[in-house]
Amino acid sequence: MNYLDWNHAQKRGGRRRGDANAEYLYGRLEKLGIQCVIMEPLRGGALSDVTDDIRQQMARARKDDTPARWAFRWVGSHPDVLTALSGMNRMEHLKENLETFSPLEPCTTVENELLARIADKMSGLPTIGCTTCAYCMPCKYGVDIPGNFAFYNKAVSEGRLPLPDSSAPDFDEKRVAYLESYRAAIPAAARANKCQDCGECLTKCPQQLPIPTNMSRLVEMTRKKRD
């Protein structure tokens, strides 16, 4: 449960058939009088690493709050949330999370409306629904699966991807910039073109993503040229 999956879980590519929006699931539990133990309040870290324009919108409303604190405050504002499970790998993350909830300052109506608009914008992007959980790793062929997907998703959200097609006037410029940044970020041995489509990762992915298919998409993007 998070502010993106509240109304947009069913739009996110690769999720299991039958998945429901968090608003619906929360409402069902609320009617039954069952408190919620939730996962992915930051959606695998995606809501802590938002684009610059989203950061600016958040900063105008609360200049000292990080995107992660916004996401945790939103989750904690729901009265039937008992526990939020979130992985932390730095002491400053733990400290910030404790400060966010001790005591919690619930989101205002205006802040909820801002997060809803941000979620609407994020849900329309052609991203891959990877949460970077890394359950698919290690890849026996050395592919950094979550790293490749995270790079692609960030490029999409920041408008750096050469989309929608090769007829766009800035296609060549964006393609060259994308390739250069991709090669700088992902070591050669870990890139998408090393995928052998063995399918071993498919049974490990909690989101049931078609990982080899998505890897092929990434490879095609690095090859595509203007006709």
Backbone as a chain_set.jsonl record, in Angstrom:
{"seq": "MNYLDWNHAQKRGGRRRGDANAEYLYGRLEKLGIQCVIMEPLRGGALSDVTDDIRQQMARARKDDTPARWAFRWVGSHPDVLTALSGMNRMEHLKENLETFSPLEPCTTVENELLARIADKMSGLPTIGCTTCAYCMPCKYGVDIPGNFAFYNKAVSEGRLPLPDSSAPDFDEKRVAYLESYRAAIPAAARANKCQDCGECLTKCPQQLPIPTNMSRLVEMTRKKRD", "coords": {"N": [[0.849, -1.19, 0.0], [0.633, 2.119, -0.914], [0.893, 5.586, -1.939], [0.865, 5.576, -4.701], [-0.024, 3.031, -5.586], [-2.505, 3.128, -4.488], [-4.652, 3.945, -6.127], [-3.766, 3.087, -8.575], [-2.685, 0.532, -8.912], [-3.561, -1.507, -10.597], [-2.835, -0.61, -13.057], [-0.173, -0.84, -13.343], [2.456, -2.221, -15.1], [2.976, -5.748, -15.464], [2.104, -6.764, -13.066], [0.394, -9.185, -10.974], [-2.348, -11.018, -12.294], [-5.595, -10.092, -11.357], [-4.868, -8.492, -9.26], [-5.666, -5.838, -7.024], [-6.533, -2.379, -6.528], [-5.038, -0.546, -3.841], [-6.741, 1.057, -2.345], [-9.238, -0.21, -2.537], [-8.674, -2.695, -1.272], [-7.907, -1.855, 1.291], [-10.303, -0.659, 2.082], [-12.004, -2.912, 2.224], [-10.876, -4.349, 4.386], [-11.215, -2.446, 6.379], [-13.997, -2.38, 6.651], [-14.356, -4.887, 7.729], [-13.204, -4.618, 10.137], [-10.497, -5.124, 10.497], [-7.168, -4.531, 11.14], [-4.403, -3.201, 9.213], [-1.424, -4.691, 8.023], [1.093, -3.619, 6.193], [2.964, -3.763, 3.09], [5.632, -2.417, 1.05], [5.53, 0.52, 1.358], [7.07, 2.467, 0.194], [7.078, 1.614, -2.318], [9.098, -0.288, -3.202], [11.224, 1.451, -3.061], [10.871, 3.255, -5.094], [9.309, 5.515, -4.584], [10.882, 7.057, -3.049], [12.817, 7.966, -4.643], [12.178, 10.066, -6.576], [11.339, 12.126, -9.46], [12.918, 15.293, -10.347], [11.041, 17.371, -10.715], [8.857, 16.499, -9.25], [9.971, 16.405, -6.698], [10.35, 19.141, -6.333], [7.703, 20.057, -6.257], [6.874, 18.844, -3.88], [8.648, 20.053, -2.096], [7.829, 22.698, -2.157], [5.528, 22.546, -0.721], [6.258, 21.351, 1.733], [9.142, 22.115, 2.825], [11.244, 20.839, 4.184], [10.873, 18.135, 4.165], [11.636, 14.874, 3.009], [11.056, 12.924, -0.038], [10.594, 10.277, 0.785], [9.686, 10.59, 3.411], [7.281, 11.914, 2.916], [5.861, 9.799, 1.699], [5.717, 7.913, 3.79], [4.333, 9.378, 5.727], [1.891, 9.608, 4.41], [1.012, 6.935, 4.34], [0.898, 6.4, 7.11], [-1.148, 8.087, 7.839], [-3.538, 6.822, 7.535], [-5.982, 5.475, 9.503], [-6.378, 2.728, 10.071], [-4.022, 1.402, 9.601], [-1.782, -0.698, 10.978], [0.9, -1.571, 11.017], [3.772, -0.75, 9.107], [5.817, -2.222, 6.818], [9.134, -1.944, 5.888], [12.158, -2.008, 4.09], [15.377, -1.042, 5.249], [18.59, 0.262, 4.745], [20.403, 2.035, 5.705], [21.562, 3.939, 8.48], [20.616, 6.563, 8.668], [18.222, 6.415, 7.319], [16.674, 4.791, 8.996], [16.59, 6.459, 11.243], [15.228, 8.706, 10.21], [12.763, 7.555, 9.572], [11.809, 6.767, 12.083], [11.578, 9.283, 13.272], [9.6, 10.318, 11.652], [7.326, 8.907, 12.367], [7.118, 9.413, 15.052], [6.266, 11.937, 16.846], [3.577, 11.07, 14.575], [2.663, 13.227, 11.945], [-0.223, 13.698, 10.469], [-1.185, 13.633, 6.978], [-2.521, 16.5, 5.364], [-5.647, 17.547, 3.841], [-5.052, 19.023, 1.549], [-2.423, 18.177, 1.061], [-2.846, 15.464, 0.571], [-4.265, 15.671, -1.796], [-2.276, 16.708, -3.456], [-0.461, 14.532, -3.555], [-2.087, 12.676, -4.805], [-2.346, 13.819, -7.348], [0.303, 13.659, -8.158], [0.587, 10.868, -8.224], [-1.206, 10.253, -10.262], [0.158, 11.336, -12.443], [2.544, 9.819, -12.43], [1.564, 7.268, -12.933], [0.942, 7.261, -15.588], [3.231, 6.872, -17.024], [5.379, 4.953, -19.207], [6.603, 2.786, -17.674], [8.509, -0.014, -16.308], [7.234, -2.445, -14.16], [9.008, -2.972, -11.924], [10.179, -3.471, -8.642], [12.688, -3.419, -7.667], [13.403, -5.405, -5.839], [15.126, -7.498, -6.048], [14.793, -10.258, -5.876], [15.013, -11.854, -8.064], [17.63, -12.168, -8.517], [20.813, -13.902, -7.965], [21.553, -13.475, -11.481], [22.413, -16.059, -13.617], [23.785, -15.499, -15.867], [24.901, -13.114, -15.424], [23.484, -10.722, -15.702], [22.412, -7.607, -14.517], [19.534, -7.42, -13.376], [17.535, -5.866, -11.794], [18.984, -3.466, -11.79], [19.176, -2.702, -14.519], [16.44, -2.315, -15.103], [15.804, -0.304, -13.275], [17.378, 1.795, -14.196], [16.224, 2.248, -16.724], [13.554, 2.941, -15.969], [14.008, 5.298, -14.531], [15.032, 6.908, -16.537], [12.769, 7.131, -18.149], [10.954, 8.47, -16.415], [12.246, 10.884, -16.108], [12.155, 11.951, -18.582], [14.125, 11.346, -20.444], [14.183, 9.33, -22.243], [14.292, 8.077, -25.598], [11.538, 8.551, -26.835], [8.282, 9.004, -28.456], [8.744, 7.614, -30.813], [10.947, 6.974, -33.639], [10.661, 9.103, -35.328], [10.543, 11.478, -34.039], [11.746, 14.816, -33.609], [13.911, 15.204, -31.866], [14.966, 12.713, -31.556], [17.435, 11.395, -32.283], [19.32, 12.811, -30.773], [18.442, 12.311, -28.143], [18.671, 9.541, -28.122], [21.453, 9.072, -28.376], [22.352, 10.324, -26.02], [21.016, 8.759, -24.13], [22.184, 6.221, -24.571], [24.862, 6.74, -23.916], [24.682, 7.412, -21.18], [23.575, 5.049, -20.217], [25.59, 3.148, -20.717], [27.527, 4.16, -19.053], [26.374, 3.773, -16.58], [25.709, 1.034, -16.3], [27.672, -1.795, -16.1], [29.425, -3.493, -18.778], [29.255, -6.307, -18.696], [26.921, -6.704, -17.338], [24.751, -5.835, -18.713], [21.608, -5.533, -20.572], [21.769, -6.944, -22.983], [23.075, -9.261, -22.41], [21.311, -11.087, -21.532], [20.005, -14.352, -21.784], [17.536, -15.386, -22.116], [16.718, -17.534, -20.51], [14.754, -17.966, -18.651], [14.822, -18.505, -15.952], [14.572, -16.527, -14.047], [11.899, -15.882, -14.046], [10.225, -17.386, -12.355], [10.918, -16.43, -9.92], [10.196, -13.796, -9.573], [8.267, -11.608, -7.695], [6.415, -9.844, -8.766], [5.721, -11.004, -11.073], [6.821, -10.307, -13.552], [7.46, -10.184, -17.079], [10.386, -10.808, -17.52], [12.574, -11.553, -19.392], [11.381, -10.667, -21.799], [11.113, -7.922, -21.331], [13.809, -7.299, -21.107], [14.584, -7.706, -23.727], [13.257, -5.565, -24.905], [14.743, -3.442, -23.879], [17.191, -3.946, -25.081], [16.516, -3.602, -27.768], [16.028, -0.871, -27.78], [18.568, 0.165, -27.534], [19.587, -0.434, -29.95], [18.006, 0.694, -31.881], [17.636, 2.88, -34.609], [17.187, 5.955, -36.411], [15.153, 5.687, -39.263]], "CA": [[0.0, 0.0, 0.0], [1.349, 3.38, -1.023], [0.019, 6.551, -2.613], [0.763, 5.262, -6.121], [-0.868, 1.844, -5.755], [-3.829, 3.384, -3.916], [-5.626, 3.927, -7.225], [-3.136, 2.751, -9.851], [-2.007, -0.771, -8.887], [-3.981, -2.323, -11.728], [-2.273, -0.062, -14.289], [1.269, -1.028, -13.362], [2.784, -3.376, -15.926], [3.612, -6.926, -14.927], [1.55, -7.26, -11.809], [-0.386, -10.405, -11.085], [-3.748, -10.898, -12.687], [-6.48, -10.08, -10.206], [-4.452, -7.498, -8.273], [-6.637, -4.763, -6.835], [-5.992, -1.15, -5.979], [-4.928, -0.572, -2.382], [-7.931, 1.687, -1.767], [-10.262, -1.242, -2.435], [-8.277, -3.68, -0.268], [-7.98, -1.187, 2.589], [-11.719, -0.505, 2.397], [-12.551, -4.209, 2.626], [-10.396, -4.643, 5.738], [-11.825, -1.471, 7.262], [-15.366, -2.837, 6.912], [-14.288, -6.096, 8.55], [-12.591, -4.285, 11.423], [-9.169, -5.737, 10.546], [-6.101, -3.573, 10.899], [-3.562, -3.57, 8.075], [0.032, -4.776, 8.024], [1.293, -3.352, 4.778], [4.294, -3.804, 2.494], [5.935, -1.479, -0.027], [5.088, 1.913, 1.523], [7.852, 3.273, -0.751], [7.023, 0.866, -3.573], [10.411, -0.773, -3.557], [12.158, 2.567, -3.139], [10.54, 4.155, -6.203], [8.714, 6.76, -4.096], [11.92, 7.857, -2.392], [13.717, 8.438, -5.703], [11.265, 10.653, -7.551], [11.946, 13.08, -10.389], [13.182, 16.628, -9.788], [9.836, 18.206, -10.69], [8.035, 16.041, -8.123], [10.655, 16.903, -5.494], [10.081, 20.573, -6.214], [6.322, 20.208, -5.808], [6.834, 18.478, -2.462], [9.397, 21.051, -1.33], [7.021, 23.915, -2.036], [4.517, 22.322, 0.316], [6.962, 21.072, 2.991], [10.504, 22.24, 2.305], [12.219, 20.02, 4.906], [10.507, 16.711, 4.105], [12.104, 14.094, 1.864], [9.987, 12.145, -0.665], [10.291, 9.098, 1.612], [8.859, 11.021, 4.545], [5.934, 12.133, 2.37], [5.208, 8.509, 1.482], [5.416, 7.299, 5.086], [3.266, 10.149, 6.366], [0.64, 9.257, 3.746], [0.619, 5.615, 4.837], [0.547, 6.481, 8.525], [-2.354, 8.888, 8.026], [-4.707, 5.944, 7.484], [-6.136, 5.025, 10.893], [-6.374, 1.275, 10.246], [-2.695, 0.832, 9.349], [-1.145, -1.085, 12.234], [2.342, -1.681, 10.822], [4.296, -0.597, 7.752], [7.084, -2.939, 6.673], [9.978, -1.304, 4.885], [13.574, -2.311, 4.236], [16.266, 0.107, 5.434], [19.988, -0.167, 4.742], [21.248, 3.096, 6.238], [21.118, 4.422, 9.782], [19.837, 7.794, 8.526], [16.863, 6.028, 6.922], [15.999, 4.351, 10.22], [16.356, 7.632, 12.082], [14.173, 9.519, 9.608], [11.487, 6.845, 9.691], [11.375, 6.876, 13.478], [11.145, 10.672, 13.497], [8.352, 10.537, 10.912], [6.203, 8.296, 13.082], [7.179, 9.677, 16.495], [4.902, 11.506, 16.519], [3.163, 11.218, 13.181], [1.856, 14.38, 11.558], [-1.016, 13.199, 9.334], [-1.295, 14.471, 5.782], [-3.706, 17.339, 5.267], [-6.422, 17.34, 2.618], [-4.286, 19.61, 0.44], [-1.281, 17.301, 0.792], [-3.38, 14.258, -0.065], [-4.605, 16.022, -3.182], [-1.008, 16.819, -4.176], [0.054, 13.183, -3.79], [-2.973, 12.048, -5.788], [-1.967, 14.351, -8.664], [1.607, 13.073, -8.475], [0.348, 9.468, -8.58], [-1.828, 10.245, -11.593], [1.21, 11.589, -13.43], [3.476, 8.686, -12.447], [0.91, 6.062, -13.458], [0.832, 7.336, -17.031], [4.528, 6.664, -17.657], [5.562, 3.581, -19.693], [7.667, 2.169, -16.893], [8.457, -1.453, -16.017], [6.782, -2.527, -12.765], [10.016, -3.603, -11.061], [10.341, -2.798, -7.352], [14.101, -3.616, -7.319], [13.527, -6.282, -4.667], [16.284, -8.356, -6.36], [14.528, -11.685, -5.686], [15.387, -12.523, -9.31], [19.087, -12.243, -8.575], [21.685, -13.5, -9.076], [21.348, -14.033, -12.81], [23.582, -16.901, -13.9], [24.511, -14.927, -17.004], [25.512, -11.874, -14.976], [22.676, -9.53, -15.967], [21.886, -6.872, -13.363], [18.134, -7.244, -13.77], [16.933, -4.649, -11.21], [19.748, -2.285, -12.19], [18.743, -2.33, -15.863], [15.077, -1.799, -15.057], [15.812, 0.96, -12.532], [17.929, 2.812, -15.093], [15.193, 2.532, -17.725], [12.431, 3.648, -15.344], [14.431, 6.659, -14.195], [15.124, 7.637, -17.805], [11.395, 7.431, -18.564], [10.346, 9.469, -15.537], [12.939, 12.167, -16.277], [11.98, 12.402, -19.953], [15.368, 11.181, -21.183], [14.069, 8.195, -23.149], [13.936, 8.484, -26.966], [10.164, 8.125, -27.102], [7.656, 7.691, -28.613], [9.191, 6.882, -32.003], [12.167, 7.509, -34.236], [10.374, 10.276, -36.158], [10.604, 12.683, -33.214], [12.876, 15.639, -34.032], [15.054, 15.091, -30.96], [15.2, 11.287, -31.311], [18.854, 11.056, -32.354], [20.003, 13.416, -29.629], [18.065, 11.576, -26.935], [19.19, 8.185, -28.215], [22.884, 9.119, -28.066], [22.491, 10.644, -24.593], [20.551, 7.594, -23.377], [23.197, 5.183, -24.699], [26.052, 7.125, -23.159], [24.408, 7.306, -19.747], [23.36, 3.628, -19.922], [26.895, 2.488, -20.695], [28.243, 4.645, -17.877], [25.718, 3.298, -15.359], [25.64, -0.426, -16.233], [28.867, -2.427, -16.665], [29.158, -4.264, -19.999], [28.898, -7.7, -18.385], [25.637, -6.757, -16.64], [23.738, -5.164, -19.528], [20.448, -6.311, -21.021], [22.083, -7.823, -24.111], [23.644, -10.509, -21.918], [20.196, -11.992, -21.208], [19.91, -15.511, -22.667], [16.137, -15.824, -22.143], [16.634, -18.875, -19.914], [13.486, -18.04, -17.927], [14.99, -18.856, -14.542], [14.133, -15.403, -13.218], [10.449, -15.703, -14.103], [9.573, -17.998, -11.194], [11.37, -15.756, -8.702], [9.721, -12.41, -9.525], [6.973, -11.458, -7.013], [5.511, -9.068, -9.611], [5.472, -11.822, -12.263], [7.21, -9.547, -14.737], [8.064, -10.936, -18.184], [11.726, -10.211, -17.482], [13.308, -11.651, -20.663], [10.737, -9.811, -22.799], [11.489, -6.55, -21.04], [15.219, -7.156, -21.453], [14.633, -7.559, -25.187], [12.851, -4.182, -25.188], [15.872, -2.572, -23.58], [18.201, -4.177, -26.115], [16.036, -2.964, -28.996], [16.179, 0.577, -27.648], [19.965, 0.535, -27.757], [19.917, -0.693, -31.351], [17.108, 1.398, -32.794], [18.137, 4.09, -35.238], [16.225, 6.617, -37.286], [15.115, 5.116, -40.61]], "C": [[0.88, 1.234, 0.0], [0.489, 4.329, -1.855], [-0.064, 6.336, -4.121], [-0.179, 4.089, -6.36], [-2.266, 2.009, -5.15], [-4.905, 3.311, -4.998], [-5.059, 3.418, -8.546], [-2.438, 1.401, -9.875], [-2.338, -1.6, -10.118], [-3.42, -1.824, -13.047], [-0.79, -0.362, -14.426], [1.626, -2.313, -14.078], [3.416, -4.507, -15.153], [3.023, -7.453, -13.646], [0.62, -8.438, -12.048], [-1.814, -10.114, -11.503], [-4.624, -10.954, -11.437], [-6.051, -9.121, -9.112], [-5.472, -6.368, -8.218], [-5.923, -3.531, -6.311], [-6.025, -1.199, -4.457], [-6.137, 0.062, -1.708], [-9.038, 0.663, -1.561], [-9.927, -2.236, -1.312], [-8.358, -3.092, 1.137], [-9.432, -1.035, 3.022], [-12.364, -1.797, 2.856], [-12.149, -4.549, 4.06], [-11.027, -3.7, 6.768], [-13.248, -1.907, 7.639], [-15.397, -4.055, 7.814], [-13.674, -5.841, 9.921], [-11.218, -4.899, 11.606], [-8.117, -4.681, 10.238], [-5.124, -4.115, 9.855], [-2.08, -3.629, 8.456], [0.434, -4.684, 6.562], [2.763, -3.475, 4.378], [4.397, -2.705, 1.437], [5.353, -0.071, 0.182], [5.851, 2.866, 0.606], [7.876, 2.631, -2.136], [8.409, 0.476, -4.071], [11.45, 0.314, -3.705], [11.822, 3.586, -4.213], [10.009, 5.504, -5.708], [9.693, 7.585, -3.271], [12.878, 8.447, -3.407], [12.88, 8.996, -6.851], [11.996, 11.666, -8.43], [12.091, 14.454, -9.736], [11.919, 17.475, -9.713], [8.911, 17.793, -9.549], [8.656, 16.497, -6.804], [10.34, 18.379, -5.257], [8.661, 20.837, -5.739], [6.203, 19.907, -4.312], [7.518, 19.533, -1.602], [8.622, 22.349, -1.165], [5.973, 23.776, -0.94], [5.143, 22.106, 1.693], [8.453, 21.01, 2.657], [11.505, 21.301, 2.969], [11.951, 18.522, 4.815], [11.051, 16.05, 2.841], [10.911, 13.39, 1.21], [9.607, 10.905, 0.149], [9.399, 9.47, 2.785], [7.432, 11.325, 4.09], [5.187, 10.8, 2.253], [4.835, 7.844, 2.795], [4.313, 8.056, 5.824], [1.918, 9.798, 5.749], [0.131, 7.919, 4.26], [0.123, 5.71, 6.276], [-0.705, 7.281, 8.804], [-3.629, 8.058, 7.995], [-4.877, 5.251, 8.835], [-6.074, 3.517, 11.088], [-5.07, 0.611, 9.822], [-2.029, 0.569, 10.696], [0.373, -1.037, 12.11], [2.686, -1.473, 9.353], [5.67, -1.251, 7.695], [7.901, -2.281, 5.563], [11.438, -1.641, 5.15], [14.398, -1.035, 4.353], [17.702, -0.399, 5.476], [20.953, 0.922, 5.203], [20.667, 3.587, 7.556], [20.275, 5.685, 9.655], [18.411, 7.521, 8.072], [16.06, 5.608, 8.146], [15.644, 5.541, 11.099], [15.211, 8.478, 11.522], [12.808, 8.862, 9.756], [10.942, 6.922, 11.11], [10.87, 8.283, 13.784], [9.822, 10.956, 12.81], [7.147, 10.035, 11.694], [6.153, 8.657, 14.564], [7.347, 11.168, 16.795], [4.612, 11.716, 15.037], [2.355, 12.497, 12.998], [1.057, 13.986, 10.313], [-1.043, 14.174, 8.17], [-2.591, 15.275, 5.821], [-4.463, 17.005, 3.983], [-5.667, 17.863, 1.401], [-3.105, 18.717, 0.066], [-1.725, 15.999, 0.134], [-3.725, 14.512, -1.531], [-3.342, 16.148, -4.034], [-0.457, 15.441, -4.513], [-0.802, 12.428, -4.802], [-2.633, 12.524, -7.194], [-0.62, 13.782, -9.107], [1.442, 11.62, -8.916], [-0.278, 9.353, -9.962], [-0.778, 10.427, -12.679], [2.133, 10.385, -13.553], [2.855, 7.465, -13.106], [0.812, 6.075, -14.975], [2.133, 7.082, -17.76], [4.708, 5.21, -18.065], [6.711, 2.873, -18.986], [7.466, 0.663, -16.764], [8.187, -1.595, -14.529], [7.71, -3.255, -11.835], [10.171, -2.793, -9.782], [11.774, -2.888, -6.844], [14.283, -4.445, -6.047], [14.711, -7.232, -4.795], [16.053, -9.827, -6.038], [14.936, -12.495, -6.919], [16.882, -12.77, -9.409], [19.616, -13.367, -7.677], [21.263, -14.159, -10.387], [22.596, -14.832, -13.181], [24.371, -16.427, -15.112], [25.063, -13.541, -16.685], [24.71, -10.615, -15.194], [22.228, -8.901, -14.645], [20.436, -6.508, -13.68], [17.52, -5.99, -13.137], [17.671, -3.379, -11.602], [19.363, -1.781, -13.564], [17.358, -1.701, -15.847], [15.017, -0.449, -14.338], [16.345, 2.089, -13.411], [16.884, 3.224, -16.124], [14.058, 3.356, -17.126], [12.792, 5.09, -15.006], [14.537, 7.514, -15.459], [13.744, 8.03, -18.312], [10.84, 8.583, -17.735], [10.987, 10.84, -15.692], [12.869, 12.683, -17.712], [13.219, 12.263, -20.809], [15.308, 10.037, -22.194], [13.711, 8.679, -24.551], [12.576, 7.928, -27.371], [9.407, 9.267, -27.773], [8.156, 6.92, -29.825], [10.368, 7.602, -32.642], [11.926, 8.715, -35.135], [10.418, 11.572, -35.368], [11.853, 13.486, -33.568], [14.107, 15.513, -33.148], [15.438, 13.64, -30.697], [16.696, 10.96, -31.274], [19.62, 11.579, -31.144], [19.712, 12.647, -28.343], [18.646, 10.162, -26.941], [20.665, 8.146, -27.837], [23.101, 9.368, -26.576], [22.093, 9.452, -23.73], [21.618, 6.495, -23.401], [24.431, 5.5, -23.866], [25.841, 6.972, -21.664], [24.181, 5.859, -19.326], [24.697, 2.904, -19.786], [27.724, 2.927, -19.499], [27.678, 4.044, -16.588], [25.775, 1.785, -15.188], [26.893, -1.029, -16.855], [28.509, -3.344, -17.84], [28.671, -5.674, -19.697], [27.518, -7.835, -17.76], [24.493, -6.159, -17.453], [22.687, -6.13, -20.066], [20.784, -7.285, -22.138], [22.756, -9.128, -23.698], [22.561, -11.525, -21.53], [20.103, -13.099, -22.255], [18.492, -16.097, -22.725], [15.984, -17.237, -21.581], [15.35, -19.067, -19.116], [13.608, -18.344, -16.454], [14.469, -17.77, -13.609], [12.612, -15.303, -13.108], [9.751, -16.255, -12.866], [9.922, -17.293, -9.891], [10.751, -14.378, -8.514], [8.357, -12.309, -8.842], [5.941, -10.712, -7.843], [5.13, -9.82, -10.883], [5.729, -11.034, -13.553], [7.741, -10.486, -15.821], [9.487, -10.426, -18.401], [12.483, -10.351, -18.799], [12.72, -10.771, -21.766], [11.119, -8.356, -22.591], [12.968, -6.299, -21.335], [15.38, -6.968, -22.962], [14.238, -6.149, -25.608], [14.014, -3.232, -24.972], [16.972, -2.721, -24.628], [17.788, -3.488, -27.406], [16.232, -1.458, -28.948], [17.611, 1.009, -27.912], [20.378, 0.323, -29.205], [19.172, 0.211, -32.319], [17.739, 2.679, -33.318], [17.04, 4.694, -36.111], [16.308, 6.002, -38.679], [15.483, 6.157, -41.653]], "O": [[1.776, 1.365, 0.834], [-0.529, 3.919, -2.412], [-0.975, 6.86, -4.763], [-1.037, 4.15, -7.24], [-3.112, 1.125, -5.289], [-5.947, 2.685, -4.802], [-5.787, 3.325, -9.534], [-1.657, 1.144, -10.791], [-1.48, -2.32, -10.628], [-3.509, -2.523, -14.057], [-0.209, -0.166, -15.493], [1.15, -3.385, -13.704], [4.275, -4.289, -14.299], [3.427, -8.52, -13.185], [0.13, -8.661, -13.155], [-2.404, -9.104, -11.119], [-4.401, -11.787, -10.559], [-6.776, -8.941, -8.133], [-6.061, -5.993, -9.231], [-4.845, -3.625, -5.725], [-6.913, -1.806, -3.858], [-6.519, -0.351, -0.613], [-9.702, 0.667, -0.525], [-10.789, -2.576, -0.501], [-8.822, -3.754, 2.066], [-9.761, -1.255, 4.188], [-13.183, -1.79, 3.775], [-12.981, -4.986, 4.855], [-11.334, -4.108, 7.888], [-13.648, -1.814, 8.799], [-16.344, -4.245, 8.578], [-13.628, -6.736, 10.764], [-10.804, -5.171, 12.734], [-8.17, -4.02, 9.201], [-5.029, -5.324, 9.642], [-1.557, -2.735, 9.121], [0.138, -5.587, 5.778], [3.67, -3.317, 5.196], [3.394, -2.145, 0.993], [4.739, 0.474, -0.736], [5.355, 3.942, 0.273], [8.617, 3.067, -3.017], [8.837, 0.838, -5.167], [12.451, 0.129, -4.398], [12.414, 4.664, -4.25], [10.239, 6.528, -6.35], [9.366, 8.692, -2.843], [13.668, 9.332, -3.076], [12.881, 8.455, -7.957], [13.145, 12.015, -8.16], [11.471, 14.739, -8.711], [11.737, 18.223, -8.753], [8.252, 18.641, -8.948], [7.944, 16.926, -5.896], [10.098, 18.804, -4.127], [8.429, 21.728, -4.922], [5.522, 20.619, -3.575], [7.039, 19.871, -0.519], [8.746, 23.023, -0.142], [5.58, 24.758, -0.312], [4.636, 22.605, 2.698], [8.959, 19.963, 2.252], [12.533, 20.993, 2.366], [12.729, 17.723, 5.339], [10.942, 16.598, 1.744], [9.858, 13.268, 1.835], [8.436, 10.526, 0.197], [8.462, 8.742, 3.114], [6.478, 11.023, 4.806], [4.029, 10.689, 2.657], [3.752, 7.27, 2.911], [3.46, 7.447, 6.469], [0.916, 9.697, 6.457], [-1.05, 7.783, 4.581], [-0.93, 5.173, 6.621], [-1.276, 7.175, 9.889], [-4.691, 8.541, 8.387], [-3.99, 4.51, 9.259], [-5.745, 3.065, 12.185], [-5.013, -0.612, 9.695], [-1.748, 1.497, 11.455], [1.055, -0.521, 12.996], [1.984, -1.957, 8.465], [6.577, -0.875, 8.439], [7.418, -2.089, 4.447], [11.904, -1.57, 6.287], [14.15, -0.062, 3.642], [17.999, -1.377, 6.162], [22.17, 0.761, 5.108], [19.45, 3.647, 7.732], [19.332, 5.881, 10.421], [17.496, 8.283, 8.386], [14.91, 6.015, 8.316], [14.539, 5.624, 11.634], [14.333, 8.914, 12.266], [11.814, 9.534, 10.033], [9.744, 7.121, 11.309], [9.862, 8.455, 14.47], [9.012, 11.736, 13.31], [6.084, 10.655, 11.686], [5.228, 8.243, 15.263], [8.476, 11.623, 16.983], [5.319, 12.449, 14.346], [1.473, 12.807, 13.799], [1.611, 13.947, 9.215], [-0.938, 15.386, 8.355], [-3.629, 14.778, 6.26], [-3.964, 16.26, 3.139], [-5.647, 17.222, 0.35], [-2.822, 18.524, -1.116], [-1.051, 15.492, -0.763], [-3.498, 13.661, -2.391], [-3.334, 15.745, -5.197], [-0.028, 15.208, -5.643], [-0.281, 11.623, -5.574], [-2.631, 11.729, -8.133], [-0.426, 13.462, -10.28], [2.082, 11.186, -9.873], [0.074, 8.465, -10.739], [-0.817, 9.756, -13.71], [2.469, 9.973, -14.664], [3.555, 6.703, -13.773], [0.622, 5.027, -15.592], [2.155, 7.074, -18.991], [4.248, 4.313, -17.358], [7.666, 2.422, -19.618], [6.396, 0.136, -17.069], [8.839, -0.938, -13.717], [7.265, -4.075, -11.032], [10.281, -1.568, -9.83], [12.056, -2.481, -5.717], [15.212, -4.21, -5.274], [15.241, -7.715, -3.794], [17.018, -10.583, -5.933], [15.178, -13.698, -6.816], [17.342, -13.498, -10.289], [18.941, -13.752, -6.722], [20.692, -15.25, -10.398], [23.712, -14.326, -13.069], [25.485, -16.89, -15.36], [25.622, -12.872, -17.555], [25.2, -9.525, -14.9], [21.723, -9.595, -13.763], [20.153, -5.423, -14.188], [17.028, -5.127, -13.863], [17.053, -2.323, -11.734], [19.234, -0.574, -13.77], [17.124, -0.68, -16.495], [14.27, 0.442, -14.743], [15.827, 3.206, -13.377], [16.683, 4.414, -16.367], [13.644, 4.358, -17.708], [11.976, 5.997, -15.176], [14.178, 8.691, -15.455], [13.561, 9.127, -18.842], [10.318, 9.555, -18.281], [10.34, 11.855, -15.435], [13.448, 13.721, -18.031], [13.365, 12.978, -21.801], [16.273, 9.8, -22.921], [12.907, 9.601, -24.69], [12.476, 6.971, -28.139], [9.845, 10.412, -27.674], [8.014, 5.698, -29.875], [10.736, 8.703, -32.232], [12.88, 9.295, -35.655], [10.341, 12.654, -35.951], [12.912, 12.903, -33.804], [15.229, 15.693, -33.622], [16.149, 13.352, -29.735], [17.168, 10.319, -30.335], [20.457, 10.882, -30.57], [20.616, 12.367, -27.556], [19.062, 9.648, -25.903], [21.085, 7.285, -27.064], [23.928, 8.711, -25.943], [22.741, 9.161, -22.724], [21.921, 5.905, -22.364], [24.977, 4.627, -23.193], [26.712, 6.465, -20.957], [24.545, 5.471, -18.216], [24.903, 2.138, -18.845], [28.535, 2.155, -18.986], [28.411, 3.832, -15.623], [25.876, 1.295, -14.063], [27.157, -0.795, -18.034], [27.413, -3.903, -17.883], [27.772, -6.179, -20.369], [26.991, -8.942, -17.656], [23.387, -5.995, -16.938], [22.846, -7.351, -20.026], [20.161, -8.342, -22.243], [22.983, -10.003, -24.533], [22.864, -12.682, -21.236], [20.118, -12.832, -23.457], [18.274, -17.161, -23.303], [15.216, -18.042, -22.109], [14.902, -20.197, -18.921], [12.594, -18.436, -15.762], [13.983, -18.059, -12.515], [12.1, -14.696, -12.168], [8.789, -15.659, -12.379], [9.285, -17.534, -8.866], [10.776, -13.841, -7.407], [7.381, -12.863, -9.347], [4.738, -10.904, -7.664], [4.32, -9.341, -11.676], [4.952, -11.094, -14.505], [8.401, -11.478, -15.51], [9.753, -9.698, -19.357], [13.0, -9.351, -19.296], [13.456, -10.198, -22.569], [11.413, -7.639, -23.548], [13.337, -5.206, -21.766], [16.205, -6.175, -23.416], [14.805, -5.595, -26.55], [14.248, -2.328, -25.774], [17.607, -1.74, -25.016], [18.615, -2.86, -28.068], [16.565, -0.838, -29.959], [17.849, 2.091, -28.449], [21.405, 0.843, -29.641], [19.635, 0.468, -33.431], [18.305, 3.463, -32.556], [16.088, 4.014, -36.495], [17.4, 5.816, -39.216], [15.504, 5.855, -42.846]]}, "num_chains": 1, "name": "protein.A"}
